[in-house]
Amino acid sequence: MIRRHLTKGTDFGKVTAAEVKHAESWIANYLREILGWETSEMLFCAAVTAL
């Protein structure tokens, strides 16, 4: 999934922290069928709340 934002051949030494944060946010908020059409962030927050 990271390759959708940082294509093959990307020099990761030149990737800014903001670009990494944007990619992380997009991945964490991506709806996934395997997770019952929820995001990993939604499930993480639910698990933390349940503690």
Secondary structure, DSSP 8 states (H G I E B T S, - for coil): -GGGTS-TT--GGG--HHHHHHHHHHHHT--BGGGTSB-HHHHHHHHHHT-
